[in-house]
């Protein structure tokens, strides 16, 4: 089914709520608005200029403006702004074809790159197997690869499958193995069927699960595999583990490590949509004065922590890396060990992408009724396997998307999205314009693998900064922005980019008139 969307509130009621003047009223209205906008349009709020009435903007000593700043929003009194607060978009459930078309219109950067690849002929008859969340943006990537000449097949895990899009892909003749009702055994069978059908030259993976299964179960397909483009932090870690043990049999481009992926998809995309989906599930006031422990302060954890603080949460960061922990402290968050932060938490958020971030012993320390949310998205990030093995259970909750987790010799908790990534398991996934950037990196990763076919080492590789600049330039152009050209090396003002090491402050002093000595030089003691 399509991602959940919040129904709009009548305009008069919204305006009354927005102008009551209390901090909580303004905060709840902003939370409702942010959730509804993200869910109804699948667009990112970050970087948007939002029209706000003067009364709302300055209420509660500018609290609304500060909350908007945490979301990357720019409040403005200009009535020409594209977004308007507190007016909410109309509630709608688009068809698969309509959602696909909307995503296509919102992804100009990947369109431009796919057009270049089509003209070059690089993808002609290349067999590409994709293992990604099946939703409208993914359908656009499938379409664009096919239009560039590739033979494309798609696999998707059951919990990541938006069935209406999977059905639409199948109806248009694309090879797809995805069913939201599959059991784990059926998922494995579906993945193997796609491998056998496509016999891929390139794999676009999300979590490294598909490619690792290919290594273990279909080694006969490895000689024709040019390489893998990996989307996620957890997947890159898995391939690096294979590399460390000498068991990586193909090149891997770490798409996740591109600045155009991590700084936008992770921080703005996942950080924003996980908040919006949690708001929809738990209610607009769920973060108001809530004690929220965020485990992991990478880009995803940072994006989430900043946004829920804007909605009134009291955030404590739990982080093992001392540099990241220090970054969190300098950003104004409390930092504590898990054993200190979790027993006092109203909500615990796992943002690590690491298995057993919340093991059974830590789950037992949580207070009864504590809400547990996963935004990292790897299997058993919350150790549900340990809970069930010890005699606990996952029981139906008060509404779809919320379960009761009964921890043996411990509390009963509220578990969102059955312990999976909340934004894609019960929400619409990342915004269209965010995925446009991520899929642009995927296209450049595929291009890199094919242009250097047979010459790349079997290692985890990164695209250079030129790839990021190429994508960013296209993204800015799509938004009507052009930049001055950077000075080239060897030009008069190019030394800021490629300095001549012989030019020092002393060199400058030679060509500069001497400064008269001070009339009263300080005498040395």
TABELPE-V869362 format. One record per residue. N is the residue number from 0. RES is the residue in three letters. SS is DSSP state (~ for helix, > for strand, _ for the rest). PSI is psi in whole degrees, -180 to 180 (* if undefined). Layout:
N&RES&SS&PSI  N&RES&SS&PSI
This chain:
0&UNK&_&157  1&UNK&_&160  2&UNK&_&152  3&UNK&_&147  4&UNK&_&142  5&UNK&_&139  6&UNK&_&145  7&UNK&_&148  8&UNK&_&144  9&UNK&_&144  10&UNK&~&-42  11&UNK&~&-39  12&UNK&~&-40  13&UNK&~&-44  14&UNK&~&-39  15&UNK&~&-45  16&UNK&~&-40  17&UNK&~&-25  18&UNK&_&18  19&UNK&_&-28  20&UNK&_&-16  21&UNK&_&151  22&UNK&~&-43  23&UNK&~&-38  24&UNK&~&-48  25&UNK&~&-42  26&UNK&~&-47  27&UNK&~&-38  28&UNK&~&-43  29&UNK&~&-42  30&UNK&~&-45  31&UNK&~&-45  32&UNK&~&-46  33&UNK&~&-45  34&UNK&~&-47  35&UNK&~&-41  36&UNK&~&-47  37&UNK&~&-41  38&UNK&~&-38  39&UNK&~&-29  40&UNK&~&-11  41&UNK&_&41  42&UNK&_&152  43&UNK&_&139  44&UNK&_&-26  45&UNK&_&132  46&UNK&_&-1  47&UNK&_&144  48&UNK&>&123  49&UNK&>&126  50&UNK&>&128  51&UNK&_&134  52&UNK&_&145  53&UNK&~&-38  54&UNK&~&-44  55&UNK&~&-41  56&UNK&~&-36  57&UNK&~&1  58&UNK&~&150  59&UNK&~&44  60&UNK&~&41  61&UNK&~&21  62&UNK&~&-37  63&UNK&~&-42  64&UNK&~&-38  65&UNK&~&-40  66&UNK&~&-41  67&UNK&~&-39  68&UNK&~&-37  69&UNK&~&-26  70&UNK&_&0  71&UNK&_&19  72&UNK&_&149  73&UNK&>&101  74&UNK&>&139  75&UNK&>&152  76&UNK&_&7  77&UNK&_&114  78&UNK&_&-12  79&UNK&_&-2  80&UNK&_&145  81&UNK&_&-38  82&UNK&>&147  83&UNK&>&134  84&UNK&_&137  85&UNK&_&21  86&UNK&_&133  87&UNK&_&151  88&UNK&_&155  89&UNK&_&144  90&UNK&_&133  91&UNK&_&154  92&UNK&_&93  93&UNK&_&154  94&UNK&_&170  95&UNK&~&-44  96&UNK&~&-39  97&UNK&~&-43  98&UNK&~&-40  99&UNK&~&-46  100&UNK&~&-40  101&UNK&~&-44  102&UNK&~&-41  103&UNK&~&-44  104&UNK&~&-28  105&UNK&_&10  106&UNK&_&65  107&UNK&~&-28  108&UNK&~&-50  109&UNK&~&-30  110&UNK&~&-44  111&UNK&~&-42  112&UNK&~&-42  113&UNK&~&-36  114&UNK&~&-41  115&UNK&~&-43  116&UNK&~&-35  117&UNK&~&-43  118&UNK&~&-33  119&UNK&~&-24  120&UNK&_&8  121&UNK&_&-32  122&UNK&_&0  123&UNK&_&122  124&UNK&_&13  125&UNK&_&132  126&UNK&>&116  127&UNK&>&123  128&UNK&>&126  129&UNK&>&134  130&UNK&>&92  131&UNK&_&166  132&UNK&_&128  133&UNK&>&107  134&UNK&_&180  135&UNK&~&-40  136&UNK&~&-38  137&UNK&~&-39  138&UNK&~&-37  139&UNK&~&-42  140&UNK&~&-43  141&UNK&~&-49  142&UNK&~&-43  143&UNK&~&-36  144&UNK&~&-43  145&UNK&~&-41  146&UNK&~&-26  147&UNK&_&0  148&UNK&_&-2  149&UNK&_&156  150&UNK&>&113  151&UNK&>&136  152&UNK&>&149  153&UNK&>&134  154&UNK&>&149  155&UNK&_&139  156&UNK&_&151  157&UNK&~&-44  158&UNK&~&-11  159&UNK&~&6  160&UNK&>&118  161&UNK&_&102  162&UNK&~&-34  163&UNK&~&-30  164&UNK&~&-38  165&UNK&~&-43  166&UNK&~&-38  167&UNK&~&-41  168&UNK&~&-45  169&UNK&~&-40  170&UNK&~&-23  171&UNK&_&8  172&UNK&_&8  173&UNK&_&146  174&UNK&>&121  175&UNK&>&137  176&UNK&>&96  177&UNK&_&131  178&UNK&_&123  179&UNK&_&-11  180&UNK&_&3  181&UNK&_&148  182&UNK&_&166  183&UNK&~&-39  184&UNK&~&-39  185&UNK&~&-33  186&UNK&~&-46  187&UNK&~&-45  188&UNK&~&-40  189&UNK&~&-41  190&UNK&~&-43  191&UNK&~&-37  192&UNK&~&-41  193&UNK&~&-41  194&UNK&~&-46  195&UNK&~&-33  196&UNK&~&-43  197&UNK&~&-35  198&UNK&_&68  199&UNK&_&146  200&UNK&_&-31  201&UNK&>&139  202&UNK&>&129  203&UNK&>&112  204&UNK&>&159  205&UNK&_&95  206&UNK&_&-4  207&UNK&_&10  208&UNK&~&-44  209&UNK&~&-49  210&UNK&~&-36  211&UNK&~&-37  212&UNK&~&-39  213&UNK&~&-43  214&UNK&~&-44  215&UNK&~&-34  216&UNK&~&-20  217&UNK&_&56  218&UNK&~&-22  219&UNK&~&-18  220&UNK&~&-10  221&UNK&~&-39  222&UNK&~&-29  223&UNK&~&0  224&UNK&_&115  225&UNK&_&-40  226&UNK&>&-179  227&UNK&>&140  228&UNK&>&118  229&UNK&>&131  230&UNK&_&-28  231&UNK&_&161  232&UNK&~&-47  233&UNK&~&-37  234&UNK&~&-42  235&UNK&~&-41  236&UNK&~&-42  237&UNK&~&-43  238&UNK&~&-35  239&UNK&~&-33  240&UNK&~&-42  241&UNK&~&-41  242&UNK&~&-42  243&UNK&~&-29  244&UNK&_&7  245&UNK&_&25  246&UNK&_&15  247&UNK&_&112  248&UNK&_&12  249&UNK&_&161  250&UNK&>&145  251&UNK&>&126  252&UNK&>&120  253&UNK&>&82  254&UNK&~&-38  255&UNK&~&-30  256&UNK&~&-3  257&UNK&_&141  258&UNK&~&-32  259&UNK&~&-13  260&UNK&~&-60  261&UNK&~&-44  262&UNK&~&-15  263&UNK&~&-57  264&UNK&~&-51  265&UNK&~&-52  266&UNK&~&-50  267&UNK&~&-46  268&UNK&~&-67  269&UNK&~&-43  270&UNK&~&-37  271&UNK&~&-48  272&UNK&~&-27  273&UNK&~&-36  274&UNK&~&-47  275&UNK&~&-41  276&UNK&~&-39  277&UNK&~&-41  278&UNK&~&-43  279&UNK&~&-39  280&UNK&~&-43  281&UNK&~&-13  282&UNK&_&153  283&UNK&_&-28  284&UNK&_&13  285&UNK&_&-21  286&UNK&_&-7  287&UNK&_&111  288&UNK&_&12  289&UNK&_&143  290&UNK&>&109  291&UNK&>&121  292&UNK&>&117  293&UNK&>&117  294&UNK&>&106  295&UNK&_&122  296&UNK&_&44  297&UNK&_&-170  298&UNK&~&-38  299&UNK&~&-50  300&UNK&~&-39  301&UNK&~&-47  302&UNK&~&-42  303&UNK&~&-48  304&UNK&~&-44  305&UNK&~&-40  306&UNK&~&-40  307&UNK&~&-28  308&UNK&~&-37  309&UNK&~&-24  310&UNK&_&11  311&UNK&_&3  312&UNK&_&151  313&UNK&>&101  314&UNK&>&132  315&UNK&>&131  316&UNK&>&133  317&UNK&>&116  318&UNK&_&134  319&UNK&_&-27  320&UNK&_&121  321&UNK&~&-31  322&UNK&~&-46  323&UNK&~&-39  324&UNK&~&-40  325&UNK&~&-38  326&UNK&~&-44  327&UNK&~&-40  328&UNK&~&-42  329&UNK&~&-24  330&UNK&_&0  331&UNK&_&10  332&UNK&_&149  333&UNK&>&145  334&UNK&>&131  335&UNK&_&166  336&UNK&_&157  337&UNK&~&-41  338&UNK&~&-20  339&UNK&~&-37  340&UNK&~&-38  341&UNK&~&-39  342&UNK&~&-20  343&UNK&~&6  344&UNK&_&142  345&UNK&_&-26  346&UNK&>&137  347&UNK&>&130  348&UNK&>&121  349&UNK&>&118  350&UNK&_&32  351&UNK&_&-31  352&UNK&_&27  353&UNK&_&130  354&UNK&_&138  355&UNK&_&38  356&UNK&_&-39  357&UNK&>&84  358&UNK&_&173  359&UNK&~&-41  360&UNK&~&-35  361&UNK&~&-36  362&UNK&~&-33  363&UNK&_&-19  364&UNK&_&-9  365&UNK&_&150  366&UNK&_&153  367&UNK&_&134  368&UNK&_&-2  369&UNK&_&142  370&UNK&>&135  371&UNK&>&125  372&UNK&>&137  373&UNK&>&127  374&UNK&_&-2  375&UNK&_&-50  376&UNK&_&9  377&UNK&_&155  378&UNK&_&136  379&UNK&_&35  380&UNK&_&-41  381&UNK&>&125  382&UNK&_&69  383&UNK&~&-31  384&UNK&~&-40  385&UNK&~&-39  386&UNK&~&-49  387&UNK&~&-41  388&UNK&~&-29  389&UNK&_&2  390&UNK&_&5  391&UNK&_&-174  392&UNK&>&154  393&UNK&>&117  394&UNK&>&157  395&UNK&>&144  396&UNK&>&-163  397&UNK&>&-16  398&UNK&>&165  399&UNK&_&138  400&UNK&_&-8  401&UNK&>&122  402&UNK&>&163  403&UNK&>&126  404&UNK&>&109  405&UNK&>&110  406&UNK&_&124  407&UNK&_&136  408&UNK&_&35  409&UNK&_&-163  410&UNK&_&172  411&UNK&>&124  412&UNK&>&162  413&UNK&>&118  414&UNK&>&120  415&UNK&>&142  416&UNK&~&32  417&UNK&~&28  418&UNK&~&11  419&UNK&_&177  420&UNK&>&118  421&UNK&~&-33  422&UNK&~&-31  423&UNK&~&-24  424&UNK&~&-36  425&UNK&_&0  426&UNK&_&-173  427&UNK&_&7  428&UNK&_&-170  429&UNK&_&154  430&UNK&_&158  431&UNK&~&-51  432&UNK&~&-23  433&UNK&~&-47  434&UNK&~&-25  435&UNK&~&-42  436&UNK&~&-44  437&UNK&~&-43  438&UNK&~&-26  439&UNK&~&-41  440&UNK&~&-40  441&UNK&~&-44  442&UNK&~&-41  443&UNK&~&-31  444&UNK&~&-44  445&UNK&~&-43  446&UNK&~&-44  447&UNK&~&-43  448&UNK&~&-43  449&UNK&~&-38  450&UNK&~&-26  451&UNK&_&27  452&UNK&_&128  453&UNK&_&-6  454&UNK&_&-11  455&UNK&_&144  456&UNK&_&159  457&UNK&_&75  458&UNK&_&170  459&UNK&>&122  460&UNK&>&156  461&UNK&_&144  462&UNK&_&146  463&UNK&_&173  464&UNK&~&-23  465&UNK&~&-34  466&UNK&~&-43  467&UNK&~&-43  468&UNK&~&-37  469&UNK&~&-46  470&UNK&~&-45  471&UNK&~&-37  472&UNK&~&-43  473&UNK&~&-40  474&UNK&~&-40  475&UNK&~&-42  476&UNK&~&-37  477&UNK&~&-21  478&UNK&_&13  479&UNK&_&24  480&UNK&_&131  481&UNK&_&151  482&UNK&_&157  483&UNK&_&147  484&UNK&_&140  485&UNK&_&140  486&UNK&_&139  487&UNK&_&157  488&UNK&_&138  489&UNK&_&-11  490&UNK&_&171  491&UNK&_&-38  492&UNK&_&18  493&UNK&~&-5  494&UNK&~&-20  495&UNK&~&-22  496&UNK&_&-43  497&UNK&_&86  498&UNK&_&148  499&UNK&_&116  500&UNK&_&-18  501&UNK&_&-17  502&UNK&_&114  503&UNK&_&179  504&UNK&~&-31  505&UNK&~&-37  506&UNK&~&-44  507&UNK&~&-36  508&UNK&~&-31  509&UNK&~&-37  510&UNK&_&3  511&UNK&_&133  512&UNK&_&141  513&UNK&_&143  514&UNK&_&130  515&UNK&_&144  516&UNK&_&151  517&UNK&_&138  518&UNK&_&-21  519&UNK&_&69  520&UNK&_&142  521&UNK&_&128  522&UNK&_&141  523&UNK&_&146  524&UNK&_&*
